[in-house]
Amino acid sequence: MKNLFFASLILFAFSSIAEAQQLKSPEGKFVMEFSLQNDGTPTYNLKYKNKEVVKTSKLGLELKDDKKSLLNDFTVVDTKTSTFDETWKPVWGEVDNIRNHYNELAVTLNQKGTDRQIVIRFRLFDDGLGFRYEFPAQKNLTYFVIKEERTQFAMAGDHTAFWIPGDYDTQEYDYTKSKLSEIRGLSEKAYTANVSQKNFSPTGVQTSLMLKTNDGIYINLHEAALINYSCMHLNLDDKNMIFESWLTPDAKGDKGYMQAPSHSPWRTIMASDNATEILSSKMTLNLNDPSKIDDTSWIKPVKYVGVWWEMITGKSSWSYTNDFPTVQLGVSDFSKAKPSGTHGANNANVKKYIDFAAANGFDAVLVEGWNEGWEDWFGHSKDYVFDFVTPYPDFDVKGLHEYAKSKGIKIIMHHETSGSVRNYERHMDKAYQFMKDNGYDAVKSGYVGDILPRGENHYDQWIVNHYQYAIEKAADYKIMVNAHEAVRPTGICRTYPNLIGNEAARGTEYQAFGGSKPNHVTVLPFTRLIGGPMDYTPGIFEMDISKMNPDNKSHVNSTIANQLALYVTMYSPLQMAADTPDNYNRFPDAFQFIKDVAVDWSESKYIEAEPGDYITVARKAKGTNNWFVGNVNGETPRTSNIDFSFLEKGKKYTATIYADAKDAHYKTNPQAYTIKKIAVTNKSKLSQLSAPGGGYAISIIETK
């Protein structure tokens, strides 16, 4: 009896160890615990510096047309722990080297009654936690359809959140700041007015979601390595403060078609008591695979101008003609069509932009509206519209290529798919070869409108796979991609660094559609930019849009100094000077900063930050000893205090400070700025005023 008692005690202890596993981050800042509930439901919790970040939360997936889902009745059959530590070099980025250091726990679970296995893999960094579901090859789980993923993130309180509603088709919202308990009431109006889908939840929000607790812990919820899976939204149980994953459905309402062996994307939780550590984290990139492109020498950061802002404001048009009924793809006869008279992508106008780019040290010119089809699309055609190789009569492909080449300038291609994805895939090889034949190294793609032919959502598994296909196909042709209206990025630019930019958020164009909140750019780095760089298209100098187009009464809610700072605070290896040459020629002294600022960096220092209020960043230009500083400010004026300790000791520098004037204001006096030069060293300090919707930009050049 005594031996049996001790045997039972040992068995109980082993069972507890098997079903309750603890994992610590390398420096011990985070502790994650995995366990099974009594009914075999897998759970986890996460603490940061002994404070709860995520309370005990359930894991699992609900399957369609299956008697038993992957939710409970699990037992632990194996656990493996390991440590990983490497340093890798990004092709482009905010820093020269990235350390990838984590402790890992892989828990293999077997489900009673089905004999099916899943693996839940946890990686705990000193930035936070990443975990995913893995489905090994096995007899009883090969093909299956996900009805819903049931991953939970149980919050420890009624946190402050910076959120946009859980729309399946657009991320182009201003952010709302509220308590979690207020999301339901505040979102009802937004859903009624904007969300196109019928099957939404009034408490659904999009990731990357930024949170702040009452005791000053910053939390970020997102996903990494979104491949062959639906994009994740979060549904909030606002009575218990529990977020649950909510996958984007396809045209049939299904959430994902899976075949083992396979796995989900990583679910990510970052936390810190310092907001700058959220901004500087590289955890999302580290959860993606290394580059699959062996030769990356053709992938180069780009600073460009373009025939775009005049179209967005309504001064120019994309379409060559307004004769919608008489012009159709494949049978076009533009000799009979009356030109609109406002077409922006004409030879003379494009040459003006090429000349401006060459004179001011830019790399490229983006041209939109160069190809046939816009008249059909604007005429509401439901046909295929674009073939991506046929130019309008006033756009000389070869002549403009030769002209640009003679000036040392590249032209960036534009592919608007109009949501007709199968049409784009049908033409893709021919379109990419056309680009290579005519000297185009980069393409801006667009997905405006409903996804044809089935009416997929912009972020479901089917269309996510298309976006990935386009990136990989472009890599075959050595083409860089800047995708607009595509799914929000999740660090895939590490694996495919030819993905040099995305839109996937409310960009500068909305300043011409009625405006964005003046603090919008103090939120985006905490949300949208967590997954990768954004083609935000900054650099607007004329804030009164009616001066571009008398019929457009919009106002850009920013000062000129704020627009300059965006080139540093909104990281991207693809940066546009978005305004027109005429507006830049009015402010040549301020434009000098845009000419000087780098687009690729060896070091980045996040000096101060508070989501929704302010961000100050210093970056060192790659291959130089020069630094650039940017500060963007929200609606409340403040004095920013920084020191220059990031500069090299013993060196002397000249700092040129582009700042708001004392009476500057994003609404009433946005073009009021000052410029001054001062000598600085690593011992220097600066107190600088930032106006409402303003900021400052500094170029710091080593004194030889």
HELIX and SHEET records of a PDB file:
HELIX    1   1 LYS A    2  GLU A   19  1                                  18    
HELIX    2   2 LEU A  180  GLU A  182  5                                   3    
HELIX    3   3 ILE A  183  ASN A  194  1                                  12    
HELIX    4   4 ALA A  275  SER A  280  1                                   6    
HELIX    5   5 MET A  283  ASN A  286  1                                   4    
HELIX    6   6 TRP A  309  ILE A  312  1                                   4    
HELIX    7   7 ASN A  347  ALA A  359  1                                  13    
HELIX    8   8 TRP A  374  PHE A  378  1                                   5    
HELIX    9   9 VAL A  397  SER A  406  1                                  10    
HELIX   10  10 VAL A  421  ASP A  437  1                                  17    
HELIX   11  11 GLN A  461  ASP A  476  1                                  16    
HELIX   12  12 THR A  508  ALA A  512  5                                   5    
HELIX   13  13 HIS A  520  THR A  522  5                                   3    
HELIX   14  14 LEU A  524  PHE A  526  5                                   3    
HELIX   15  15 ARG A  528  GLY A  531  5                                   4    
HELIX   16  16 ILE A  545  LYS A  547  5                                   3    
HELIX   17  17 ILE A  560  THR A  569  1                                  10    
HELIX   18  18 PRO A  581  ARG A  586  1                                   6    
HELIX   19  19 PRO A  588  ASP A  596  1                                   9    
SHEET    1   A 4 ALA A  20  LYS A  24  0                                        
SHEET    2   A 4 PHE A  30  LEU A  36 -1                                        
SHEET    3   A 4 PRO A  42  TYR A  48 -1                                        
SHEET    4   A 4 LYS A  51  LYS A  58 -1                                        
SHEET    1   B 3 LEU A  61  LEU A  63  0                                        
SHEET    2   B 3 TYR A 143  GLU A 149 -1                                        
SHEET    3   B 3 GLY A 256  GLN A 259 -1                                        
SHEET    1   C 5 PHE A  74  TRP A  88  0                                        
SHEET    2   C 5 ILE A  98  GLN A 111 -1                                        
SHEET    3   C 5 ARG A 116  LEU A 124 -1                                        
SHEET    4   C 5 GLY A 128  PHE A 135 -1                                        
SHEET    5   C 5 SER A 262  HIS A 263 -1                                        
SHEET    1   D 9 PHE A  74  TRP A  88  0                                        
SHEET    2   D 9 ILE A  98  GLN A 111 -1                                        
SHEET    3   D 9 ARG A 116  LEU A 124 -1                                        
SHEET    4   D 9 GLY A 128  PHE A 135 -1                                        
SHEET    5   D 9 TRP A 266  SER A 272 -1                                        
SHEET    6   D 9 TYR A 218  ALA A 224 -1                                        
SHEET    7   D 9 LEU A 209  LYS A 212 -1                                        
SHEET    8   D 9 THR A 160  TRP A 163 -1                                        
SHEET    9   D 9 THR A 176  LYS A 179 -1                                        
SHEET    1   E 4 GLN A 152  ALA A 154  0                                        
SHEET    2   E 4 ILE A 242  LEU A 247 -1                                        
SHEET    3   E 4 MET A 232  ASP A 237 -1                                        
SHEET    4   E 4 GLY A 204  GLN A 206 -1                                        
SHEET    1   F 7 LEU A 499  ASN A 502  0                                        
SHEET    2   F 7 MET A 480  ALA A 483  1                                        
SHEET    3   F 7 ALA A 442  GLY A 446  1                                        
SHEET    4   F 7 LYS A 410  GLU A 416  1                                        
SHEET    5   F 7 ALA A 364  VAL A 367  1                                        
SHEET    6   F 7 VAL A 302  VAL A 307  1                                        
SHEET    7   F 7 LEU A 574  MET A 576  1                                        
SHEET    1   G 6 TRP A 601  GLU A 610  0                                        
SHEET    2   G 6 TYR A 614  ALA A 621 -1                                        
SHEET    3   G 6 TRP A 627  ASN A 633 -1                                        
SHEET    4   G 6 GLY A 695  GLU A 702 -1                                        
SHEET    5   G 6 TYR A 653  ASP A 660 -1                                        
SHEET    6   G 6 TYR A 673  VAL A 680 -1                                        
SHEET    1   H 2 ARG A 638  ASP A 643  0                                        
SHEET    2   H 2 LYS A 685  SER A 690 -1                                        
END                                                                             
